[in-house]
Amino acid sequence: MPNKPSAIKALRQAKKAALAHLTIKNSLRNLERKIKKTILAKDKKVATTLAKEWQKACDKAKKAKAFKANTANRLKSRLMAKINAIK
């Protein structure tokens, strides 16, 4: 445990941020699961509309520093590649 007041506050802030980031990441995972189900069902139209919503949420997560910028961009790119592969 930290001894100094500033270290105690930093720990408190880190725990709060970690909890906020966890809720953001969970909501993204839930959306991603929905998209993957539509990809398996080969419903490209629904998948693209859900993907737009997911991309917006991913950008918000990046802004909230739940993800690094490159991580968010990589996730978006991989998801769109899967959607574009639907015929």
PDB file of N, CA, C and O in Angstrom, chain B, residues numbered from 101:
ATOM      1  N   MET B 101       0.836  -1.185   0.000  1.00  0.00           N
ATOM      2  CA  MET B 101       0.000   0.000   0.000  1.00  0.00           C
ATOM      3  C   MET B 101       0.880   1.248   0.000  1.00  0.00           C
ATOM      4  O   MET B 101       1.943   1.276   0.621  1.00  0.00           O
ATOM      5  N   PRO B 102       0.421   2.270  -0.703  1.00  0.00           N
ATOM      6  CA  PRO B 102       1.192   3.513  -0.727  1.00  0.00           C
ATOM      7  C   PRO B 102       1.140   4.227   0.617  1.00  0.00           C
ATOM      8  O   PRO B 102       0.171   4.102   1.366  1.00  0.00           O
ATOM      9  N   ASN B 103       2.189   4.970   0.906  1.00  0.00           N
ATOM     10  CA  ASN B 103       2.273   5.680   2.178  1.00  0.00           C
ATOM     11  C   ASN B 103       1.983   7.167   2.038  1.00  0.00           C
ATOM     12  O   ASN B 103       1.365   7.766   2.918  1.00  0.00           O
ATOM     13  N   LYS B 104       2.419   7.759   0.947  1.00  0.00           N
ATOM     14  CA  LYS B 104       2.254   9.203   0.770  1.00  0.00           C
ATOM     15  C   LYS B 104       0.849   9.532   0.285  1.00  0.00           C
ATOM     16  O   LYS B 104       0.243   8.743  -0.440  1.00  0.00           O
ATOM     17  N   PRO B 105       0.332  10.681   0.674  1.00  0.00           N
ATOM     18  CA  PRO B 105      -1.026  11.065   0.257  1.00  0.00           C
ATOM     19  C   PRO B 105      -1.194  11.123  -1.258  1.00  0.00           C
ATOM     20  O   PRO B 105      -2.243  10.744  -1.778  1.00  0.00           O
ATOM     21  N   SER B 106      -0.181  11.591  -1.965  1.00  0.00           N
ATOM     22  CA  SER B 106      -0.294  11.681  -3.421  1.00  0.00           C
ATOM     23  C   SER B 106      -0.344  10.287  -4.051  1.00  0.00           C
ATOM     24  O   SER B 106      -1.037  10.079  -5.047  1.00  0.00           O
ATOM     25  N   ALA B 107       0.383   9.343  -3.476  1.00  0.00           N
ATOM     26  CA  ALA B 107       0.368   7.978  -3.986  1.00  0.00           C
ATOM     27  C   ALA B 107      -0.972   7.305  -3.684  1.00  0.00           C
ATOM     28  O   ALA B 107      -1.470   6.513  -4.484  1.00  0.00           O
ATOM     29  N   ILE B 108      -1.546   7.623  -2.536  1.00  0.00           N
ATOM     30  CA  ILE B 108      -2.866   7.085  -2.172  1.00  0.00           C
ATOM     31  C   ILE B 108      -3.914   7.586  -3.158  1.00  0.00           C
ATOM     32  O   ILE B 108      -4.759   6.821  -3.623  1.00  0.00           O
ATOM     33  N   LYS B 109      -3.850   8.886  -3.472  1.00  0.00           N
ATOM     34  CA  LYS B 109      -4.796   9.467  -4.416  1.00  0.00           C
ATOM     35  C   LYS B 109      -4.603   8.870  -5.817  1.00  0.00           C
ATOM     36  O   LYS B 109      -5.578   8.589  -6.514  1.00  0.00           O
ATOM     37  N   ALA B 110      -3.351   8.679  -6.220  1.00  0.00           N
ATOM     38  CA  ALA B 110      -3.068   8.109  -7.538  1.00  0.00           C
ATOM     39  C   ALA B 110      -3.630   6.696  -7.652  1.00  0.00           C
ATOM     40  O   ALA B 110      -4.162   6.321  -8.697  1.00  0.00           O
ATOM     41  N   LEU B 111      -3.516   5.921  -6.593  1.00  0.00           N
ATOM     42  CA  LEU B 111      -4.063   4.570  -6.583  1.00  0.00           C
ATOM     43  C   LEU B 111      -5.589   4.607  -6.690  1.00  0.00           C
ATOM     44  O   LEU B 111      -6.191   3.823  -7.424  1.00  0.00           O
ATOM     45  N   ARG B 112      -6.195   5.520  -5.954  1.00  0.00           N
ATOM     46  CA  ARG B 112      -7.649   5.671  -5.991  1.00  0.00           C
ATOM     47  C   ARG B 112      -8.107   6.043  -7.402  1.00  0.00           C
ATOM     48  O   ARG B 112      -9.094   5.501  -7.899  1.00  0.00           O
ATOM     49  N   GLN B 113      -7.394   6.964  -8.042  1.00  0.00           N
ATOM     50  CA  GLN B 113      -7.741   7.376  -9.398  1.00  0.00           C
ATOM     51  C   GLN B 113      -7.536   6.240 -10.394  1.00  0.00           C
ATOM     52  O   GLN B 113      -8.334   6.073 -11.316  1.00  0.00           O
ATOM     53  N   ALA B 114      -6.477   5.462 -10.214  1.00  0.00           N
ATOM     54  CA  ALA B 114      -6.193   4.352 -11.121  1.00  0.00           C
ATOM     55  C   ALA B 114      -7.291   3.288 -11.044  1.00  0.00           C
ATOM     56  O   ALA B 114      -7.700   2.731 -12.062  1.00  0.00           O
ATOM     57  N   LYS B 115      -7.759   3.016  -9.829  1.00  0.00           N
ATOM     58  CA  LYS B 115      -8.840   2.032  -9.668  1.00  0.00           C
ATOM     59  C   LYS B 115     -10.118   2.515 -10.345  1.00  0.00           C
ATOM     60  O   LYS B 115     -10.813   1.739 -11.000  1.00  0.00           O
ATOM     61  N   LYS B 116     -10.419   3.792 -10.182  1.00  0.00           N
ATOM     62  CA  LYS B 116     -11.622   4.373 -10.776  1.00  0.00           C
ATOM     63  C   LYS B 116     -11.536   4.328 -12.307  1.00  0.00           C
ATOM     64  O   LYS B 116     -12.512   3.990 -12.977  1.00  0.00           O
ATOM     65  N   ALA B 117     -10.373   4.667 -12.852  1.00  0.00           N
ATOM     66  CA  ALA B 117     -10.184   4.652 -14.300  1.00  0.00           C
ATOM     67  C   ALA B 117     -10.265   3.227 -14.838  1.00  0.00           C
ATOM     68  O   ALA B 117     -10.846   2.994 -15.898  1.00  0.00           O
ATOM     69  N   ALA B 118      -9.688   2.280 -14.114  1.00  0.00           N
ATOM     70  CA  ALA B 118      -9.711   0.883 -14.548  1.00  0.00           C
ATOM     71  C   ALA B 118     -11.143   0.366 -14.614  1.00  0.00           C
ATOM     72  O   ALA B 118     -11.489  -0.375 -15.535  1.00  0.00           O
ATOM     73  N   LEU B 119     -11.967   0.740 -13.667  1.00  0.00           N
ATOM     74  CA  LEU B 119     -13.361   0.318 -13.667  1.00  0.00           C
ATOM     75  C   LEU B 119     -14.120   0.941 -14.838  1.00  0.00           C
ATOM     76  O   LEU B 119     -14.923   0.274 -15.490  1.00  0.00           O
ATOM     77  N   ALA B 120     -13.861   2.218 -15.100  1.00  0.00           N
ATOM     78  CA  ALA B 120     -14.508   2.889 -16.228  1.00  0.00           C
ATOM     79  C   ALA B 120     -14.074   2.255 -17.546  1.00  0.00           C
ATOM     80  O   ALA B 120     -14.900   2.043 -18.434  1.00  0.00           O
ATOM     81  N   HIS B 121     -12.786   1.952 -17.678  1.00  0.00           N
ATOM     82  CA  HIS B 121     -12.286   1.335 -18.902  1.00  0.00           C
ATOM     83  C   HIS B 121     -12.871  -0.056 -19.096  1.00  0.00           C
ATOM     84  O   HIS B 121     -13.141  -0.474 -20.222  1.00  0.00           O
ATOM     85  N   LEU B 122     -13.064  -0.766 -17.996  1.00  0.00           N
ATOM     86  CA  LEU B 122     -13.631  -2.103 -18.077  1.00  0.00           C
ATOM     87  C   LEU B 122     -15.064  -2.069 -18.604  1.00  0.00           C
ATOM     88  O   LEU B 122     -15.437  -2.910 -19.423  1.00  0.00           O
ATOM     89  N   THR B 123     -15.860  -1.125 -18.154  1.00  0.00           N
ATOM     90  CA  THR B 123     -17.241  -1.024 -18.637  1.00  0.00           C
ATOM     91  C   THR B 123     -17.275  -0.653 -20.118  1.00  0.00           C
ATOM     92  O   THR B 123     -18.112  -1.153 -20.869  1.00  0.00           O
ATOM     93  N   ILE B 124     -16.364   0.225 -20.531  1.00  0.00           N
ATOM     94  CA  ILE B 124     -16.291   0.601 -21.947  1.00  0.00           C
ATOM     95  C   ILE B 124     -15.919  -0.612 -22.793  1.00  0.00           C
ATOM     96  O   ILE B 124     -16.535  -0.863 -23.828  1.00  0.00           O
ATOM     97  N   LYS B 125     -14.912  -1.363 -22.352  1.00  0.00           N
ATOM     98  CA  LYS B 125     -14.460  -2.529 -23.105  1.00  0.00           C
ATOM     99  C   LYS B 125     -15.530  -3.616 -23.160  1.00  0.00           C
ATOM    100  O   LYS B 125     -15.672  -4.295 -24.177  1.00  0.00           O
ATOM    101  N   ASN B 126     -16.285  -3.785 -22.072  1.00  0.00           N
ATOM    102  CA  ASN B 126     -17.353  -4.786 -22.062  1.00  0.00           C
ATOM    103  C   ASN B 126     -18.448  -4.436 -23.057  1.00  0.00           C
ATOM    104  O   ASN B 126     -18.955  -5.315 -23.754  1.00  0.00           O
ATOM    105  N   SER B 127     -18.819  -3.155 -23.130  1.00  0.00           N
ATOM    106  CA  SER B 127     -19.855  -2.750 -24.083  1.00  0.00           C
ATOM    107  C   SER B 127     -19.372  -2.957 -25.518  1.00  0.00           C
ATOM    108  O   SER B 127     -20.153  -3.337 -26.390  1.00  0.00           O
ATOM    109  N   LEU B 128     -18.087  -2.706 -25.760  1.00  0.00           N
ATOM    110  CA  LEU B 128     -17.526  -2.945 -27.090  1.00  0.00           C
ATOM    111  C   LEU B 128     -17.542  -4.434 -27.429  1.00  0.00           C
ATOM    112  O   LEU B 128     -17.863  -4.811 -28.557  1.00  0.00           O
ATOM    113  N   ARG B 129     -17.201  -5.272 -26.468  1.00  0.00           N
ATOM    114  CA  ARG B 129     -17.203  -6.718 -26.703  1.00  0.00           C
ATOM    115  C   ARG B 129     -18.605  -7.212 -27.029  1.00  0.00           C
ATOM    116  O   ARG B 129     -18.785  -8.051 -27.912  1.00  0.00           O
ATOM    117  N   ASN B 130     -19.602  -6.687 -26.308  1.00  0.00           N
ATOM    118  CA  ASN B 130     -20.980  -7.105 -26.566  1.00  0.00           C
ATOM    119  C   ASN B 130     -21.414  -6.724 -27.982  1.00  0.00           C
ATOM    120  O   ASN B 130     -22.049  -7.517 -28.677  1.00  0.00           O
ATOM    121  N   LEU B 131     -21.067  -5.509 -28.403  1.00  0.00           N
ATOM    122  CA  LEU B 131     -21.392  -5.084 -29.763  1.00  0.00           C
ATOM    123  C   LEU B 131     -20.660  -5.951 -30.787  1.00  0.00           C
ATOM    124  O   LEU B 131     -21.219  -6.319 -31.820  1.00  0.00           O
ATOM    125  N   GLU B 132     -19.418  -6.265 -30.486  1.00  0.00           N
ATOM    126  CA  GLU B 132     -18.624  -7.081 -31.411  1.00  0.00           C
ATOM    127  C   GLU B 132     -19.230  -8.473 -31.555  1.00  0.00           C
ATOM    128  O   GLU B 132     -19.234  -9.033 -32.652  1.00  0.00           O
ATOM    129  N   ARG B 133     -19.735  -9.031 -30.478  1.00  0.00           N
ATOM    130  CA  ARG B 133     -20.382 -10.343 -30.544  1.00  0.00           C
ATOM    131  C   ARG B 133     -21.613 -10.299 -31.459  1.00  0.00           C
ATOM    132  O   ARG B 133     -21.838 -11.214 -32.251  1.00  0.00           O
ATOM    133  N   LYS B 134     -22.400  -9.232 -31.342  1.00  0.00           N
ATOM    134  CA  LYS B 134     -23.576  -9.089 -32.206  1.00  0.00           C
ATOM    135  C   LYS B 134     -23.163  -9.030 -33.673  1.00  0.00           C
ATOM    136  O   LYS B 134     -23.790  -9.646 -34.534  1.00  0.00           O
ATOM    137  N   ILE B 135     -22.099  -8.280 -33.942  1.00  0.00           N
ATOM    138  CA  ILE B 135     -21.623  -8.142 -35.317  1.00  0.00           C
ATOM    139  C   ILE B 135     -21.141  -9.481 -35.849  1.00  0.00           C
ATOM    140  O   ILE B 135     -21.433  -9.830 -36.993  1.00  0.00           O
ATOM    141  N   LYS B 136     -20.409 -10.235 -35.040  1.00  0.00           N
ATOM    142  CA  LYS B 136     -19.895 -11.533 -35.483  1.00  0.00           C
ATOM    143  C   LYS B 136     -21.032 -12.514 -35.766  1.00  0.00           C
ATOM    144  O   LYS B 136     -20.925 -13.351 -36.662  1.00  0.00           O
ATOM    145  N   LYS B 137     -22.122 -12.411 -35.000  1.00  0.00           N
ATOM    146  CA  LYS B 137     -23.277 -13.267 -35.272  1.00  0.00           C
ATOM    147  C   LYS B 137     -23.891 -12.922 -36.629  1.00  0.00           C
ATOM    148  O   LYS B 137     -24.282 -13.813 -37.383  1.00  0.00           O
ATOM    149  N   THR B 138     -23.974 -11.623 -36.935  1.00  0.00           N
ATOM    150  CA  THR B 138     -24.533 -11.235 -38.231  1.00  0.00           C
ATOM    151  C   THR B 138     -23.590 -11.604 -39.373  1.00  0.00           C
ATOM    152  O   THR B 138     -24.038 -11.888 -40.484  1.00  0.00           O
ATOM    153  N   ILE B 139     -22.282 -11.600 -39.100  1.00  0.00           N
ATOM    154  CA  ILE B 139     -21.319 -12.023 -40.121  1.00  0.00           C
ATOM    155  C   ILE B 139     -21.502 -13.510 -40.415  1.00  0.00           C
ATOM    156  O   ILE B 139     -21.475 -13.929 -41.572  1.00  0.00           O
ATOM    157  N   LEU B 140     -21.690 -14.305 -39.359  1.00  0.00           N
ATOM    158  CA  LEU B 140     -21.921 -15.737 -39.567  1.00  0.00           C
ATOM    159  C   LEU B 140     -23.229 -15.995 -40.304  1.00  0.00           C
ATOM    160  O   LEU B 140     -23.348 -16.957 -41.063  1.00  0.00           O
ATOM    161  N   ALA B 141     -24.214 -15.120 -40.070  1.00  0.00           N
ATOM    162  CA  ALA B 141     -25.492 -15.242 -40.769  1.00  0.00           C
ATOM    163  C   ALA B 141     -25.425 -14.660 -42.178  1.00  0.00           C
ATOM    164  O   ALA B 141     -26.393 -14.736 -42.935  1.00  0.00           O
ATOM    165  N   LYS B 142     -24.267 -14.072 -42.528  1.00  0.00           N
ATOM    166  CA  LYS B 142     -24.013 -13.463 -43.842  1.00  0.00           C
ATOM    167  C   LYS B 142     -24.995 -12.339 -44.157  1.00  0.00           C
ATOM    168  O   LYS B 142     -25.433 -12.186 -45.297  1.00  0.00           O
ATOM    169  N   ASP B 143     -25.332 -11.565 -43.146  1.00  0.00           N
ATOM    170  CA  ASP B 143     -26.212 -10.410 -43.321  1.00  0.00           C
ATOM    171  C   ASP B 143     -25.348  -9.153 -43.337  1.00  0.00           C
ATOM    172  O   ASP B 143     -25.108  -8.532 -42.301  1.00  0.00           O
ATOM    173  N   LYS B 144     -24.887  -8.793 -44.529  1.00  0.00           N
ATOM    174  CA  LYS B 144     -23.919  -7.708 -44.666  1.00  0.00           C
ATOM    175  C   LYS B 144     -24.523  -6.353 -44.312  1.00  0.00           C
ATOM    176  O   LYS B 144     -23.845  -5.508 -43.727  1.00  0.00           O
ATOM    177  N   LYS B 145     -25.777  -6.142 -44.657  1.00  0.00           N
ATOM    178  CA  LYS B 145     -26.413  -4.842 -44.421  1.00  0.00           C
ATOM    179  C   LYS B 145     -26.507  -4.540 -42.927  1.00  0.00           C
ATOM    180  O   LYS B 145     -26.165  -3.441 -42.490  1.00  0.00           O
ATOM    181  N   VAL B 146     -26.963  -5.500 -42.158  1.00  0.00           N
ATOM    182  CA  VAL B 146     -27.079  -5.327 -40.709  1.00  0.00           C
ATOM    183  C   VAL B 146     -25.694  -5.212 -40.075  1.00  0.00           C
ATOM    184  O   VAL B 146     -25.483  -4.422 -39.155  1.00  0.00           O
ATOM    185  N   ALA B 147     -24.766  -6.004 -40.576  1.00  0.00           N
ATOM    186  CA  ALA B 147     -23.402  -5.984 -40.040  1.00  0.00           C
ATOM    187  C   ALA B 147     -22.756  -4.619 -40.236  1.00  0.00           C
ATOM    188  O   ALA B 147     -22.054  -4.134 -39.348  1.00  0.00           O
ATOM    189  N   THR B 148     -22.984  -3.994 -41.387  1.00  0.00           N
ATOM    190  CA  THR B 148     -22.374  -2.678 -41.623  1.00  0.00           C
ATOM    191  C   THR B 148     -22.995  -1.603 -40.745  1.00  0.00           C
ATOM    192  O   THR B 148     -22.295  -0.700 -40.287  1.00  0.00           O
ATOM    193  N   THR B 149     -24.300  -1.688 -40.505  1.00  0.00           N
ATOM    194  CA  THR B 149     -24.917  -0.686 -39.632  1.00  0.00           C
ATOM    195  C   THR B 149     -24.439  -0.852 -38.189  1.00  0.00           C
ATOM    196  O   THR B 149     -24.195   0.134 -37.494  1.00  0.00           O
ATOM    197  N   LEU B 150     -24.307  -2.099 -37.745  1.00  0.00           N
ATOM    198  CA  LEU B 150     -23.776  -2.341 -36.409  1.00  0.00           C
ATOM    199  C   LEU B 150     -22.308  -1.943 -36.323  1.00  0.00           C
ATOM    200  O   LEU B 150     -21.841  -1.480 -35.282  1.00  0.00           O
ATOM    201  N   ALA B 151     -21.582  -2.128 -37.427  1.00  0.00           N
ATOM    202  CA  ALA B 151     -20.163  -1.790 -37.441  1.00  0.00           C
ATOM    203  C   ALA B 151     -19.952  -0.287 -37.304  1.00  0.00           C
ATOM    204  O   ALA B 151     -19.003   0.150 -36.652  1.00  0.00           O
ATOM    205  N   LYS B 152     -20.822   0.499 -37.907  1.00  0.00           N
ATOM    206  CA  LYS B 152     -20.714   1.956 -37.771  1.00  0.00           C
ATOM    207  C   LYS B 152     -20.882   2.360 -36.309  1.00  0.00           C
ATOM    208  O   LYS B 152     -20.152   3.205 -35.793  1.00  0.00           O
ATOM    209  N   GLU B 153     -21.853   1.741 -35.660  1.00  0.00           N
ATOM    210  CA  GLU B 153     -22.083   2.009 -34.237  1.00  0.00           C
ATOM    211  C   GLU B 153     -20.876   1.562 -33.410  1.00  0.00           C
ATOM    212  O   GLU B 153     -20.468   2.250 -32.474  1.00  0.00           O
ATOM    213  N   TRP B 154     -20.309   0.403 -33.762  1.00  0.00           N
ATOM    214  CA  TRP B 154     -19.152  -0.131 -33.045  1.00  0.00           C
ATOM    215  C   TRP B 154     -17.921   0.749 -33.244  1.00  0.00           C
ATOM    216  O   TRP B 154     -17.145   0.959 -32.312  1.00  0.00           O
ATOM    217  N   GLN B 155     -17.745   1.264 -34.464  1.00  0.00           N
ATOM    218  CA  GLN B 155     -16.614   2.138 -34.736  1.00  0.00           C
ATOM    219  C   GLN B 155     -16.713   3.435 -33.934  1.00  0.00           C
ATOM    220  O   GLN B 155     -15.713   3.945 -33.428  1.00  0.00           O
ATOM    221  N   LYS B 156     -17.913   3.948 -33.831  1.00  0.00           N
ATOM    222  CA  LYS B 156     -18.131   5.166 -33.050  1.00  0.00           C
ATOM    223  C   LYS B 156     -17.783   4.915 -31.579  1.00  0.00           C
ATOM    224  O   LYS B 156     -17.124   5.731 -30.935  1.00  0.00           O
ATOM    225  N   ALA B 157     -18.236   3.777 -31.069  1.00  0.00           N
ATOM    226  CA  ALA B 157     -17.935   3.420 -29.684  1.00  0.00           C
ATOM    227  C   ALA B 157     -16.441   3.177 -29.490  1.00  0.00           C
ATOM    228  O   ALA B 157     -15.884   3.502 -28.441  1.00  0.00           O
ATOM    229  N   CYS B 158     -15.806   2.613 -30.488  1.00  0.00           N
ATOM    230  CA  CYS B 158     -14.372   2.349 -30.421  1.00  0.00           C
ATOM    231  C   CYS B 158     -13.591   3.667 -30.389  1.00  0.00           C
ATOM    232  O   CYS B 158     -12.608   3.792 -29.658  1.00  0.00           O
ATOM    233  N   ASP B 159     -14.027   4.633 -31.171  1.00  0.00           N
ATOM    234  CA  ASP B 159     -13.385   5.947 -31.156  1.00  0.00           C
ATOM    235  C   ASP B 159     -13.566   6.646 -29.812  1.00  0.00           C
ATOM    236  O   ASP B 159     -12.662   7.329 -29.331  1.00  0.00           O
ATOM    237  N   LYS B 160     -14.739   6.469 -29.212  1.00  0.00           N
ATOM    238  CA  LYS B 160     -14.972   7.049 -27.888  1.00  0.00           C
ATOM    239  C   LYS B 160     -14.081   6.379 -26.842  1.00  0.00           C
ATOM    240  O   LYS B 160     -13.585   7.036 -25.927  1.00  0.00           O
ATOM    241  N   ALA B 161     -13.884   5.075 -26.983  1.00  0.00           N
ATOM    242  CA  ALA B 161     -13.007   4.351 -26.063  1.00  0.00           C
ATOM    243  C   ALA B 161     -11.571   4.832 -26.221  1.00  0.00           C
ATOM    244  O   ALA B 161     -10.828   4.942 -25.246  1.00  0.00           O
ATOM    245  N   LYS B 162     -11.195   5.114 -27.461  1.00  0.00           N
ATOM    246  CA  LYS B 162      -9.852   5.638 -27.716  1.00  0.00           C
ATOM    247  C   LYS B 162      -9.699   7.021 -27.082  1.00  0.00           C
ATOM    248  O   LYS B 162      -8.656   7.338 -26.512  1.00  0.00           O
ATOM    249  N   LYS B 163     -10.738   7.830 -27.187  1.00  0.00           N
ATOM    250  CA  LYS B 163     -10.707   9.176 -26.607  1.00  0.00           C
ATOM    251  C   LYS B 163     -10.656   9.117 -25.084  1.00  0.00           C
ATOM    252  O   LYS B 163     -10.023   9.957 -24.445  1.00  0.00           O
ATOM    253  N   ALA B 164     -11.324   8.122 -24.506  1.00  0.00           N
ATOM    254  CA  ALA B 164     -11.334   7.956 -23.052  1.00  0.00           C
ATOM    255  C   ALA B 164     -10.092   7.234 -22.551  1.00  0.00           C
ATOM    256  O   ALA B 164      -9.946   6.988 -21.354  1.00  0.00           O
ATOM    257  N   LYS B 165      -9.191   6.894 -23.481  1.00  0.00           N
ATOM    258  CA  LYS B 165      -7.929   6.225 -23.183  1.00  0.00           C
ATOM    259  C   LYS B 165      -8.110   4.816 -22.626  1.00  0.00           C
ATOM    260  O   LYS B 165      -7.280   4.328 -21.859  1.00  0.00           O
ATOM    261  N   ALA B 166      -9.214   4.167 -23.025  1.00  0.00           N
ATOM    262  CA  ALA B 166      -9.399   2.770 -22.675  1.00  0.00           C
ATOM    263  C   ALA B 166      -8.566   1.900 -23.608  1.00  0.00           C
ATOM    264  O   ALA B 166      -8.148   0.803 -23.236  1.00  0.00           O
ATOM    265  N   PHE B 167      -8.327   2.393 -24.819  1.00  0.00           N
ATOM    266  CA  PHE B 167      -7.470   1.754 -25.809  1.00  0.00           C
ATOM    267  C   PHE B 167      -6.442   2.752 -26.286  1.00  0.00           C
ATOM    268  O   PHE B 167      -6.666   3.962 -26.249  1.00  0.00           O
ATOM    269  N   LYS B 168      -5.305   2.232 -26.739  1.00  0.00           N
ATOM    270  CA  LYS B 168      -4.366   3.095 -27.446  1.00  0.00           C
ATOM    271  C   LYS B 168      -4.901   3.301 -28.857  1.00  0.00           C
ATOM    272  O   LYS B 168      -5.727   2.525 -29.337  1.00  0.00           O
ATOM    273  N   ALA B 169      -4.428   4.337 -29.506  1.00  0.00           N
ATOM    274  CA  ALA B 169      -4.943   4.684 -30.832  1.00  0.00           C
ATOM    275  C   ALA B 169      -4.720   3.561 -31.838  1.00  0.00           C
ATOM    276  O   ALA B 169      -5.634   3.213 -32.586  1.00  0.00           O
ATOM    277  N   ASN B 170      -3.530   2.996 -31.867  1.00  0.00           N
ATOM    278  CA  ASN B 170      -3.237   1.943 -32.839  1.00  0.00           C
ATOM    279  C   ASN B 170      -4.070   0.699 -32.577  1.00  0.00           C
ATOM    280  O   ASN B 170      -4.473   0.011 -33.515  1.00  0.00           O
ATOM    281  N   THR B 171      -4.329   0.405 -31.309  1.00  0.00           N
ATOM    282  CA  THR B 171      -5.141  -0.765 -30.968  1.00  0.00           C
ATOM    283  C   THR B 171      -6.559  -0.593 -31.498  1.00  0.00           C
ATOM    284  O   THR B 171      -7.116  -1.510 -32.101  1.00  0.00           O
ATOM    285  N   ALA B 172      -7.137   0.573 -31.273  1.00  0.00           N
ATOM    286  CA  ALA B 172      -8.491   0.834 -31.746  1.00  0.00           C
ATOM    287  C   ALA B 172      -8.555   0.761 -33.267  1.00  0.00           C
ATOM    288  O   ALA B 172      -9.485   0.176 -33.823  1.00  0.00           O
ATOM    289  N   ASN B 173      -7.580   1.348 -33.933  1.00  0.00           N
ATOM    290  CA  ASN B 173      -7.558   1.327 -35.395  1.00  0.00           C
ATOM    291  C   ASN B 173      -7.394  -0.095 -35.924  1.00  0.00           C
ATOM    292  O   ASN B 173      -8.013  -0.461 -36.923  1.00  0.00           O
ATOM    293  N   ARG B 174      -6.569  -0.893 -35.262  1.00  0.00           N
ATOM    294  CA  ARG B 174      -6.352  -2.280 -35.681  1.00  0.00           C
ATOM    295  C   ARG B 174      -7.639  -3.089 -35.535  1.00  0.00           C
ATOM    296  O   ARG B 174      -7.994  -3.867 -36.420  1.00  0.00           O
ATOM    297  N   LEU B 175      -8.333  -2.901 -34.414  1.00  0.00           N
ATOM    298  CA  LEU B 175      -9.575  -3.633 -34.196  1.00  0.00           C
ATOM    299  C   LEU B 175     -10.623  -3.260 -35.248  1.00  0.00           C
ATOM    300  O   LEU B 175     -11.318  -4.127 -35.778  1.00  0.00           O
ATOM    301  N   LYS B 176     -10.726  -1.968 -35.540  1.00  0.00           N
ATOM    302  CA  LYS B 176     -11.689  -1.515 -36.544  1.00  0.00           C
ATOM    303  C   LYS B 176     -11.347  -2.089 -37.916  1.00  0.00           C
ATOM    304  O   LYS B 176     -12.232  -2.527 -38.650  1.00  0.00           O
ATOM    305  N   SER B 177     -10.076  -2.083 -38.252  1.00  0.00           N
ATOM    306  CA  SER B 177      -9.641  -2.578 -39.552  1.00  0.00           C
ATOM    307  C   SER B 177      -9.948  -4.063 -39.707  1.00  0.00           C
ATOM    308  O   SER B 177     -10.445  -4.490 -40.749  1.00  0.00           O
ATOM    309  N   ARG B 178      -9.656  -4.842 -38.685  1.00  0.00           N
ATOM    310  CA  ARG B 178      -9.894  -6.288 -38.761  1.00  0.00           C
ATOM    311  C   ARG B 178     -11.379  -6.611 -38.865  1.00  0.00           C
ATOM    312  O   ARG B 178     -11.776  -7.516 -39.598  1.00  0.00           O
ATOM    313  N   LEU B 179     -12.194  -5.865 -38.128  1.00  0.00           N
ATOM    314  CA  LEU B 179     -13.639  -6.107 -38.175  1.00  0.00           C
ATOM    315  C   LEU B 179     -14.194  -5.761 -39.559  1.00  0.00           C
ATOM    316  O   LEU B 179     -15.004  -6.508 -40.108  1.00  0.00           O
ATOM    317  N   MET B 180     -13.763  -4.642 -40.117  1.00  0.00           N
ATOM    318  CA  MET B 180     -14.256  -4.251 -41.426  1.00  0.00           C
ATOM    319  C   MET B 180     -13.788  -5.223 -42.510  1.00  0.00           C
ATOM    320  O   MET B 180     -14.502  -5.451 -43.486  1.00  0.00           O
ATOM    321  N   ALA B 181     -12.608  -5.787 -42.348  1.00  0.00           N
ATOM    322  CA  ALA B 181     -12.117  -6.775 -43.303  1.00  0.00           C
ATOM    323  C   ALA B 181     -13.015  -8.004 -43.297  1.00  0.00           C
ATOM    324  O   ALA B 181     -13.289  -8.583 -44.348  1.00  0.00           O
ATOM    325  N   LYS B 182     -13.474  -8.402 -42.113  1.00  0.00           N
ATOM    326  CA  LYS B 182     -14.371  -9.551 -42.011  1.00  0.00           C
ATOM    327  C   LYS B 182     -15.721  -9.245 -42.656  1.00  0.00           C
ATOM    328  O   LYS B 182     -16.306 -10.098 -43.325  1.00  0.00           O
ATOM    329  N   ILE B 183     -16.210  -8.022 -42.449  1.00  0.00           N
ATOM    330  CA  ILE B 183     -17.496  -7.639 -43.023  1.00  0.00           C
ATOM    331  C   ILE B 183     -17.394  -7.557 -44.542  1.00  0.00           C
ATOM    332  O   ILE B 183     -18.289  -8.010 -45.255  1.00  0.00           O
ATOM    333  N   ASN B 184     -16.309  -6.982 -45.033  1.00  0.00           N
ATOM    334  CA  ASN B 184     -16.138  -6.844 -46.473  1.00  0.00           C
ATOM    335  C   ASN B 184     -15.931  -8.184 -47.173  1.00  0.00           C
ATOM    336  O   ASN B 184     -16.137  -8.291 -48.382  1.00  0.00           O
ATOM    337  N   ALA B 185     -15.526  -9.203 -46.422  1.00  0.00           N
ATOM    338  CA  ALA B 185     -15.325 -10.533 -46.998  1.00  0.00           C
ATOM    339  C   ALA B 185     -16.652 -11.264 -47.226  1.00  0.00           C
ATOM    340  O   ALA B 185     -16.688 -12.283 -47.915  1.00  0.00           O
ATOM    341  N   ILE B 186     -17.743 -10.744 -46.647  1.00  0.00           N
ATOM    342  CA  ILE B 186     -19.057 -11.367 -46.845  1.00  0.00           C
ATOM    343  C   ILE B 186     -19.482 -11.188 -48.289  1.00  0.00           C
ATOM    344  O   ILE B 186     -19.344 -10.103 -48.853  1.00  0.00           O
ATOM    345  N   LYS B 187     -19.997 -12.247 -48.887  1.00  0.00           N
ATOM    346  CA  LYS B 187     -20.455 -12.162 -50.279  1.00  0.00           C
ATOM    347  C   LYS B 187     -21.929 -12.373 -50.382  1.00  0.00           C
ATOM    348  O   LYS B 187     -22.482 -12.335 -51.481  1.00  0.00           O
TER     349      LYS B 187
END
